[in-house]
Amino acid sequence: MHAMIITAYRDGEALERVVRALSARALCFVHADKKSAITKAQIDALDAMDNVRAMRRYAVNWGSVYHLYALLDLCRMALEDERVTHLHLISGQDFPTVSADDFERMFDGDERIHMQNIVTGDYPELEHRYRHYHFMHLLNYRDMSERAQSWVGRIDRWQDALHVDRKLELPRKGLVWMSMPRDAAQFAAESEKGRALLKKLKYTYIPEEFYFQNVFYGTEFEPRVTGDALRFSIWDEPARGLPALLNLDDIGRIDASGCVFARKVDAGSPLYDALERRWLGA
């Protein structure tokens, strides 16, 4: 069976609809941001559904290690079920682009790791994210108050002035949304290399964008990384958000992309309704 590893931070009613649809044909493991509007009662209701385990464990400041902690906890929960063959990391606004039958056929016997995989050396502007110390687990960068925004910038500038360098090498980077087979997920979530890397990433800015790429780097799993996460998203239309909030007019591009997930999609929108019907074979 397939395990959907879902992290969410908004709109408990929309999350319930997404999980209800996905859990008709897959196992769902859900974490809701503890400081979000999603309530404990809503998470308890999800947890009571068939094929669903849900929790509300971490208050996830944007860019902090707590998102990564939540994802790894969900992966470990999924791996407790011996039926799970593949794990798919998605947000609460991601949804499959194909029917559940086609989805299962596409991943049947697929041992590849489908994730973005960028060489960090090609982007030296990324270095401050892991060569400096970042305290996003203590400072909520999405808090638009002057105090929070000011301290994030000050701490980074002070480290520039003091020539702080953690000497941390992270050769690869990519978005965290990905699909992987069971053995790769076990290595990522349970290996000694993973535990050591996780400790190093605590003070890294958006650490989930470095973890999986670097835990597989230099191992037997690296040749199985495709570099393509199979996620359709639009990043060059900032007026619609980053990434863009997709709508029904995008469905032609979604289908032509060959991707198996679309992000971001609002539950209840015409696009979502079409994709949900497709997934359920309705």
C-alpha positions as CSV (number, residue, x, y, z in Angstrom):
1,M,0.0,0.0,0.0
2,H,0.9,3.6,-0.4
3,A,1.4,5.9,2.5
4,M,0.6,9.6,2.2
5,I,2.8,11.6,4.6
6,I,0.9,14.8,5.1
7,T,1.8,18.0,6.9
8,A,-0.8,20.7,7.3
9,Y,-1.2,24.1,9.0
10,R,-4.5,25.6,7.8
11,D,-8.2,24.8,7.3
12,G,-9.2,21.7,9.2
13,E,-12.3,21.2,7.2
14,A,-10.4,21.2,3.9
15,L,-7.8,18.8,5.4
16,E,-10.6,16.4,6.4
17,R,-12.0,16.3,2.8
18,V,-8.5,15.7,1.4
19,V,-7.7,12.9,3.9
20,R,-11.1,11.3,3.4
21,A,-10.6,11.1,-0.3
22,L,-6.9,9.9,-0.1
23,S,-7.6,7.3,2.6
24,A,-10.2,5.6,0.4
25,R,-7.2,4.1,-1.5
26,A,-4.1,4.8,0.6
27,L,-2.9,5.0,4.2
28,C,-2.7,8.6,5.5
29,F,-0.3,9.8,8.2
30,V,-1.1,13.4,9.1
31,H,0.6,16.1,11.3
32,A,-1.1,19.4,11.9
33,D,0.9,22.4,13.2
34,K,0.1,22.7,16.9
35,K,-0.1,26.5,16.6
36,S,-2.4,26.5,13.6
37,A,-6.2,26.9,13.5
38,I,-6.6,23.1,13.1
39,T,-7.9,21.9,16.4
40,K,-7.1,18.9,18.5
41,A,-10.8,17.8,18.1
42,Q,-10.3,17.9,14.3
43,I,-7.2,15.9,14.5
44,D,-8.8,13.4,16.8
45,A,-11.6,13.0,14.3
46,L,-9.1,12.3,11.5
47,D,-7.3,9.8,13.7
48,A,-10.6,7.9,14.2
49,M,-11.0,7.4,10.4
50,D,-10.1,4.1,8.7
51,N,-6.6,4.1,7.2
52,V,-5.6,7.3,9.0
53,R,-3.3,8.2,11.8
54,A,-3.1,11.8,12.8
55,M,-1.3,13.9,15.4
56,R,-0.7,17.5,16.5
57,R,2.7,17.3,18.1
58,Y,4.9,20.3,17.1
59,A,4.4,24.0,16.8
60,V,6.1,24.5,13.4
61,N,7.7,27.9,12.9
62,W,8.3,28.4,9.2
63,G,11.9,27.4,8.3
64,S,12.5,25.5,11.5
65,V,13.6,22.0,12.2
66,Y,10.2,21.1,13.6
67,H,8.7,20.5,10.1
68,L,11.4,18.0,9.5
69,Y,10.8,16.4,12.9
70,A,7.1,16.0,12.0
71,L,7.9,14.5,8.6
72,L,10.3,11.9,10.0
73,D,7.9,11.0,12.8
74,L,5.2,10.4,10.3
75,C,7.6,8.3,8.1
76,R,8.4,6.1,11.2
77,M,4.7,5.7,11.9
78,A,4.1,4.6,8.3
79,L,7.0,2.1,8.4
80,E,5.3,0.4,11.4
81,D,2.8,-0.9,8.9
82,E,4.4,-3.7,6.9
83,R,1.9,-3.3,4.1
84,V,3.5,0.1,3.1
85,T,5.6,-0.1,0.0
86,H,6.0,3.6,-0.9
87,L,5.9,6.8,1.0
88,H,4.8,10.1,-0.5
89,L,5.6,13.4,1.3
90,I,2.9,16.0,0.5
91,S,1.3,19.1,2.0
92,G,-2.3,19.5,2.9
93,Q,-2.8,21.3,-0.4
94,D,-1.3,18.6,-2.6
95,F,-3.5,16.1,-4.5
96,P,-2.8,13.3,-7.0
97,T,-3.3,14.1,-10.6
98,V,-4.3,10.5,-11.7
99,S,-6.7,7.8,-10.6
100,A,-5.8,5.6,-7.7
101,D,-5.6,2.6,-10.0
102,D,-3.2,4.4,-12.3
103,F,-1.2,5.7,-9.3
104,E,-0.7,2.2,-8.0
105,R,0.3,0.9,-11.5
106,M,2.8,3.8,-11.9
107,F,4.7,2.9,-8.7
108,D,4.3,-0.9,-8.8
109,G,7.9,-2.2,-8.6
110,D,9.4,1.3,-8.8
111,E,12.6,1.4,-6.6
112,R,13.5,4.9,-7.6
113,I,13.5,8.0,-5.3
114,H,11.6,10.8,-6.9
115,M,12.8,14.1,-5.5
116,Q,14.5,17.3,-6.6
117,N,18.2,17.1,-6.3
118,I,20.2,20.3,-6.8
119,V,24.0,20.7,-6.4
120,T,24.4,23.4,-3.8
121,G,27.8,24.4,-5.2
122,D,26.0,25.8,-8.2
123,Y,24.2,28.3,-5.9
124,P,26.7,29.9,-3.5
125,E,23.9,32.2,-2.2
126,L,22.6,29.2,-0.3
127,E,25.6,28.8,1.9
128,H,24.4,31.2,4.6
129,R,21.5,28.8,5.2
130,Y,23.7,26.1,6.6
131,R,27.1,27.9,7.3
132,H,25.4,30.3,9.8
133,Y,23.4,29.4,12.9
134,H,19.6,30.0,12.5
135,F,17.1,29.9,15.3
136,M,13.9,29.5,13.5
137,H,12.6,27.1,16.1
138,L,12.7,30.0,18.5
139,L,11.8,32.9,16.1
140,N,8.7,32.7,14.0
141,Y,9.8,34.3,10.8
142,R,6.2,34.4,9.5
143,D,5.3,36.6,12.5
144,M,5.2,40.0,10.7
145,S,5.9,41.9,13.9
146,E,8.9,44.1,13.7
147,R,10.5,42.3,16.6
148,A,10.6,38.8,15.0
149,Q,11.6,40.1,11.6
150,S,14.2,42.3,13.0
151,W,15.9,39.6,15.1
152,V,16.1,37.2,12.2
153,G,18.0,39.7,10.1
154,R,20.1,41.0,13.0
155,I,21.4,37.5,13.9
156,D,22.4,36.8,10.3
157,R,24.1,40.2,9.9
158,W,26.1,39.7,13.1
159,Q,27.4,36.4,11.9
160,D,28.5,38.0,8.6
161,A,30.3,40.7,10.6
162,L,32.0,38.1,12.9
163,H,32.8,35.7,9.9
164,V,30.9,32.9,11.5
165,D,31.3,29.6,9.5
166,R,29.9,26.3,10.8
167,K,32.0,24.4,8.3
168,L,28.9,22.4,7.5
169,E,29.0,20.8,4.0
170,L,25.7,20.0,2.4
171,P,26.4,19.0,-1.2
172,R,22.7,18.6,-2.3
173,K,19.4,20.5,-1.8
174,G,15.8,20.2,-3.0
175,L,12.2,20.6,-2.1
176,V,11.0,18.1,0.5
177,W,8.0,17.0,-1.4
178,M,9.0,13.6,-2.7
179,S,8.1,9.9,-3.3
180,M,10.3,7.0,-2.2
181,P,10.2,3.2,-1.7
182,R,10.1,1.6,1.7
183,D,13.8,0.7,2.0
184,A,14.8,4.3,1.2
185,A,12.4,5.7,3.8
186,Q,13.8,3.3,6.4
187,F,17.3,4.5,5.7
188,A,16.3,8.1,5.9
189,A,14.2,7.8,9.1
190,E,16.2,5.2,11.0
191,S,19.9,5.1,10.0
192,E,22.8,6.4,12.0
193,K,23.7,8.7,9.2
194,G,20.2,10.2,9.3
195,R,20.4,10.7,13.1
196,A,23.8,12.4,12.8
197,L,22.6,14.6,10.0
198,L,19.5,15.6,11.8
199,K,21.5,16.9,14.7
200,K,23.6,19.1,12.4
201,L,20.6,20.5,10.7
202,K,18.9,21.8,13.9
203,Y,20.3,25.3,13.3
204,T,19.9,25.3,9.5
205,Y,17.4,27.5,7.7
206,I,14.7,25.4,6.1
207,P,16.5,22.1,7.0
208,E,13.9,19.8,5.3
209,E,15.3,21.1,2.0
210,F,18.7,19.5,2.8
211,Y,17.9,16.4,4.8
212,F,16.7,13.7,2.3
213,Q,19.1,14.8,-0.5
214,N,22.1,14.6,1.8
215,V,21.1,11.5,3.7
216,F,21.1,9.6,0.4
217,Y,24.2,11.3,-0.9
218,G,27.2,9.0,-1.2
219,T,25.2,5.9,-0.3
220,E,23.8,3.0,-2.4
221,F,20.6,5.0,-2.6
222,E,22.1,7.9,-4.5
223,P,22.0,6.3,-8.0
224,R,18.3,5.7,-7.5
225,V,17.5,9.5,-7.1
226,T,15.8,10.7,-10.3
227,G,16.0,14.5,-9.7
228,D,12.3,14.8,-10.6
229,A,9.8,14.9,-7.7
230,L,6.8,14.3,-10.0
231,R,5.1,17.4,-8.5
232,F,3.4,20.0,-10.8
233,S,3.7,23.5,-9.5
234,I,4.0,27.0,-10.9
235,W,6.7,29.4,-9.6
236,D,6.7,32.1,-12.2
237,E,3.3,33.7,-11.4
238,P,3.9,35.4,-8.0
239,A,0.5,37.2,-8.2
240,R,-1.0,33.7,-7.6
241,G,1.3,32.8,-4.8
242,L,4.7,31.0,-4.5
243,P,4.0,28.4,-5.6
244,A,0.8,29.5,-7.5
245,L,-2.6,28.4,-6.2
246,L,-3.7,26.2,-9.1
247,N,-7.1,26.4,-10.8
248,L,-9.1,24.5,-13.3
249,D,-7.5,26.4,-16.2
250,D,-4.2,24.7,-15.3
251,I,-5.5,21.1,-15.7
252,G,-4.2,20.8,-19.3
253,R,-0.7,21.8,-18.2
254,I,-1.0,19.4,-15.2
255,D,-1.9,16.5,-17.4
256,A,0.8,17.3,-20.0
257,S,3.5,17.4,-17.3
258,G,3.4,13.7,-16.4
259,C,3.4,14.6,-12.7
260,V,1.5,12.5,-10.2
261,F,0.8,15.3,-7.7
262,A,-0.4,18.9,-8.1
263,R,0.4,21.7,-5.6
264,K,-1.2,23.9,-4.4
265,V,-4.9,23.0,-4.8
266,D,-7.6,24.3,-2.5
267,A,-10.1,21.6,-1.4
268,G,-13.6,22.5,-2.8
269,S,-12.3,24.4,-5.8
270,P,-13.4,23.2,-9.2
271,L,-9.9,21.9,-9.9
272,Y,-9.9,19.9,-6.6
273,D,-13.3,18.5,-7.4
274,A,-12.1,17.3,-10.8
275,L,-9.0,15.7,-9.4
276,E,-10.9,14.1,-6.5
277,R,-13.4,12.5,-8.9
278,R,-10.4,11.3,-11.0
279,W,-8.6,9.8,-8.0
280,L,-11.8,8.0,-6.8
281,G,-12.7,6.8,-10.3
282,A,-16.1,8.6,-10.0
